Amino acid sequence: MKALKANKWQSVCTVSDLVSGSGICALVNGQQVAIFSVPPSAGDKTALYAIGNWDPIGKANVLSRGIVADIGGVITLASPLYKQHYNLATGQCLEDHSVSVPVYEVALDGDTVVIGV
């Protein structure tokens, strides 16, 4: 997991609330945040990602319902609306480099998933 760098952390759920390869949505500081648990590859640990839930192209809070995929070694999320892919680590849209979504620090505190605010 990423090192805890944020000034404050907000608890959002427990690890058991997450489904590997899927997303959930949580309200963090008044913003909808999509949180993803990505299955490990080649012995790695399960990775957690958190991005804004707002799809800037589809204009709806739906990214937590997207499909997680590996595209050329980049862990991405396909929007459920128009299928644009967002890099889960950077928030950058792969199809349109002028578009991105916010990325949040996410970590585990024991069995609790926390988001940096």
C-alpha positions in Angstrom: 0.0 0.0 0.0 1.0 3.6 -0.4 2.7 5.4 2.4 0.4 7.6 4.5 1.2 11.1 3.3 -2.0 13.0 3.7 -2.6 15.4 6.6 -5.9 13.7 7.5 -7.3 10.4 6.8 -11.0 9.4 6.6 -12.2 5.9 7.2 -14.5 4.8 4.5 -15.0 1.0 4.8 -13.4 -2.3 5.8 -11.4 -4.6 3.5 -14.3 -7.1 3.6 -16.6 -4.4 2.0 -14.5 -4.5 -1.2 -14.9 -6.9 -4.0 -11.7 -7.8 -5.9 -11.8 -6.3 -9.4 -14.8 -4.0 -8.6 -15.4 -0.6 -7.2 -17.5 1.0 -4.5 -18.4 4.6 -3.9 -17.8 6.5 -0.7 -18.5 10.1 0.3 -15.2 11.7 1.3 -15.2 15.4 2.4 -18.4 16.0 0.4 -17.0 14.3 -2.8 -17.9 11.0 -4.3 -14.8 8.8 -4.5 -14.6 5.5 -6.4 -12.5 2.9 -4.5 -11.1 -0.2 -6.3 -9.5 -3.4 -5.1 -7.4 -4.8 -7.9 -6.4 -8.5 -7.7 -2.7 -9.2 -7.3 -0.6 -10.3 -10.3 2.5 -12.5 -10.1 2.5 -12.7 -6.3 2.0 -9.0 -5.7 -0.4 -7.8 -2.9 -3.9 -6.6 -3.7 -3.7 -3.0 -4.7 -6.2 -0.3 -3.7 -7.0 2.8 -5.9 -9.2 5.8 -5.3 -10.4 8.2 -8.0 -13.2 10.7 -8.3 -16.5 9.1 -9.1 -17.5 11.8 -11.6 -17.1 10.8 -15.3 -16.2 14.1 -17.0 -17.1 12.8 -20.4 -20.4 11.0 -19.5 -21.2 13.8 -17.0 -22.4 11.4 -14.3 -21.2 9.9 -11.0 -20.7 6.4 -12.3 -17.0 5.5 -12.4 -17.3 3.2 -9.3 -19.4 0.9 -11.6 -16.7 0.8 -14.3 -14.7 -2.3 -15.4 -11.1 -2.7 -14.2 -8.6 -3.9 -16.8 -4.9 -4.1 -17.5 -4.0 -2.3 -20.8 -0.4 -2.7 -21.7 0.7 -3.1 -18.1 -1.4 0.0 -16.9 -4.2 -0.7 -14.5 -7.2 1.1 -15.9 -10.9 1.7 -15.4 -13.4 1.7 -18.3 -16.2 4.1 -17.8 -19.6 2.3 -17.8 -21.0 5.0 -20.1 -18.8 5.7 -23.1 -16.0 3.2 -22.2 -13.1 5.7 -22.0 -10.3 4.3 -20.0 -8.8 6.1 -17.0 -5.4 5.2 -15.5 -6.2 4.3 -11.9 -2.8 5.5 -10.6 -2.9 8.9 -12.3 -6.5 9.6 -13.3 -5.5 10.4 -16.9 -7.9 9.4 -19.7 -6.1 7.2 -22.2 -8.2 8.2 -25.2 -8.3 12.0 -24.5 -5.2 13.4 -22.8 -7.0 16.6 -22.0 -9.3 14.8 -19.6 -8.5 13.4 -16.2 -10.2 12.6 -12.9 -8.8 13.3 -9.4 -6.8 10.6 -7.7 -6.9 10.2 -3.9 -4.4 8.6 -1.6 -5.8 5.3 -0.2 -4.3 3.0 2.4 -5.1 0.3 4.9 -5.1 1.0 8.6 -5.4 -2.5 9.9 -8.6 -3.8 8.1 -10.0 -0.3 7.6 -9.7 1.4 4.2 -8.7 5.1 4.6 -8.7 7.9 2.1 -6.3 10.9 2.4 -8.1 14.3 2.6 
